[in-house]
Amino acid sequence: MQQDFYVGDALVQPRLNTIERHGETTRVKPRSMAVLVCLAEAQGEVVEKYALMDAVWGQASVTEDVLTQSIVELRKAFGDRANRPTFIETIRKVGFRLLPPVKSADSKRGGSLFAELRRRVSRPALLGAASVAVLLAGAVAFLVLDDRGRAAAARLPIRPSLYCPSSTSATNPAPTTSPTACPKKCSIRSR
């Protein structure tokens, strides 16, 4: 999660390693920000200490004290206290969790579906899709309409149906495909 987000009323900017709350911006260490991002991704669920250490420090040999220092730094940035937490709660012998809800900065600012699409889809992809849509619409219009705006189907030649009145009864003539198909050589008429 590299996009900005809110934890309660605090704006978190992972790319800048900053937390802004009540008009004050606090810069935190990159590892502390990585801990906060892991907690935010858990959406209020408890994240075990060792899972946090693996996610942030990987295979590096670190102790729980390094994680504790990051939590202390984050609490200080939020103005939080360990004995009465409002942001980061310690679950003894297990791990930590964020108490306030985590929301996208776009949704907090009233972001729309279009803003979400702009964030997810690159500008060249949007331009390419729009170009293809315009070309398809033009091709359909060209094929369907002629230069006077009439349907192209009106321009197609209509092959008259030919009937031989003497092949069956006079009230129900039999259809034929060519004038030479009439066995009695009678006059073929279009119907």
CORZIJO-V960891 format. One record per run of one state. SS is the DSSP state (A for helix, B for strand, O for the rest). FROM is the first residue (numbers start at 0). LEN is the number of residues. Records with the same first field share a line. If there is no record, write none. Layout:
BEGIN
SS: FROM-LEN / FROM-LEN
END
This chain:
BEGIN
O: 0-4 / 7-2 / 13-4 / 21-2 / 27-2 / 41-5 / 57-6 / 78-9 / 91-3 / 98-3 / 108-4 / 120-2 / 145-5 / 155-6 / 164-9 / 176-2 / 181-7 / 190-1
B: 4-3 / 9-4 / 17-4 / 23-4 / 46-2 / 87-4 / 94-4 / 101-3 / 144-1 / 150-1 / 161-3 / 173-3 / 188-2
A: 29-12 / 48-9 / 63-15 / 104-4 / 112-8 / 122-22 / 151-4 / 178-3
END
